[in-house]
Amino acid sequence: MMLGPEFEDSIQECERFVSFKTVTRAQITSVCKPRFDKQRER
């Protein structure tokens, strides 16, 4: 899956509530992407 720069910035924000050292990039994506999608709906 290709992620745009907007999503990449959001990944960095997401790292604040997900322990980056204990999860993989794929897990961060699965956890965080739904949150970003909800933010876009506002």
N, C-alpha and C positions, 0 to 999 in steps of 0.2 A: 504494500500500500504506500502510495506517495503522500507525504505530509507537507503541507504548505508552510511557509515561514510563520504564519499566524499561529498554526498549531504548534510549531516548534517552540515559540515563545511561551505558549500555554503549558507545554511540558515543563519548562523551567519553573513556572508558577506552581505547577502540580508537585514538583519535588519538595515543596515546603510542607506538604501534608502526607507525602508518601516517602518512606525511608528509602532513598535511592540505592543505598548500599545493600539492602536486603531483598530487593526485587529486580527483575530484569526489565529491560526497555519495553518488551512486549506486555509485561504485567502493568507497567505504568500506563501504557496506552489503553489497555482494556479498562483500567480503573478510571482514568482521567477523561478519556474521550466522551463518555456519556455526560460528564459534568460540563464539558465545553459546549456540547450540543445543546444542553439546557440553557446555558448562558446566552447562546446565539438566539434562542427562541424569544428572549425578552424584548 
